[in-house]
Amino acid sequence: MANIKSAKKRIKVIAKKTLRNKMIKSGTKTAIKKVISAVESGVKENAISAYRNAASAIDKATTKGVYHKNTAARRKSRLAKMVNKVGA
């Protein structure tokens, strides 16, 4: 356990940031799962709307520093590929 006042504060701050990042990641993962389930159902309109929500969530997470920009691009690209295969 930390003895120095600034170290104690850092522990508190890190705990808050970890919780915030966890919430953002959880929401993003849920949005991604919704896209996958919509793709599996085979209804293109639902898949497209779910993809838009997921892409938005991924972009917001990137803006807040939870995901690296290349990670976000990769995830969105993979989801877009899945959605595009639904109609074909």
C-alpha positions in Angstrom: 0.0 0.0 0.0 1.2 3.5 -0.8 2.4 5.8 2.0 2.9 9.0 0.0 -0.1 11.3 -0.5 0.3 11.7 -4.3 0.7 7.9 -4.7 -2.6 7.4 -2.8 -4.3 9.9 -5.1 -2.9 8.2 -8.2 -4.4 4.9 -7.0 -7.8 6.5 -6.7 -7.6 8.3 -10.1 -6.5 5.1 -11.8 -9.4 3.2 -10.3 -11.8 5.8 -11.7 -10.3 5.7 -15.1 -10.2 1.9 -15.2 -13.9 1.8 -14.4 -14.7 4.4 -17.1 -12.7 2.5 -19.7 -14.3 -0.8 -18.6 -17.8 0.7 -19.1 -16.9 2.1 -22.5 -15.4 -1.2 -23.7 -18.4 -3.1 -22.4 -20.8 -0.9 -24.3 -18.7 -1.3 -27.5 -18.6 -5.1 -27.1 -22.3 -5.2 -26.7 -22.8 -3.1 -29.9 -20.5 -5.5 -31.8 -22.4 -8.5 -30.6 -25.6 -6.9 -31.8 -24.1 -6.5 -35.2 -23.0 -10.2 -35.3 -26.4 -11.4 -34.2 -28.1 -9.2 -36.8 -25.8 -10.6 -39.5 -26.6 -14.1 -38.4 -30.3 -13.4 -38.6 -29.9 -12.5 -42.2 -31.9 -9.2 -42.3 -29.7 -6.6 -44.0 -31.6 -3.5 -42.7 -31.1 -4.6 -39.1 -27.5 -5.4 -39.7 -26.8 -2.0 -41.3 -28.5 -0.1 -38.4 -26.6 -2.2 -35.8 -23.4 -1.5 -37.7 -24.0 2.2 -37.6 -24.5 2.1 -33.8 -21.4 -0.1 -33.3 -19.2 2.1 -35.5 -20.4 5.2 -33.6 -19.6 3.4 -30.3 -16.1 2.4 -31.6 -15.4 5.9 -32.7 -16.4 7.4 -29.4 -14.2 4.9 -27.6 -11.3 5.9 -29.9 -11.9 9.6 -29.2 -11.8 8.9 -25.4 -8.5 7.0 -25.7 -9.9 3.6 -24.9 -8.9 2.1 -28.3 -6.0 2.9 -30.6 -7.1 4.4 -34.0 -5.8 1.4 -35.9 -7.7 -1.1 -33.6 -10.9 0.9 -34.2 -10.4 0.9 -37.9 -9.7 -2.9 -37.9 -12.8 -3.7 -35.9 -15.0 -1.4 -38.0 -13.6 -3.0 -41.2 -14.3 -6.5 -40.1 -17.8 -5.6 -39.1 -18.4 -3.9 -42.4 -17.2 -7.0 -44.3 -19.7 -9.1 -42.3 -22.6 -6.7 -43.0 -21.8 -6.5 -46.7 -21.9 -10.3 -47.1 -25.5 -10.5 -45.8 -27.1 -9.3 -49.0 -24.8 -11.2 -51.3 
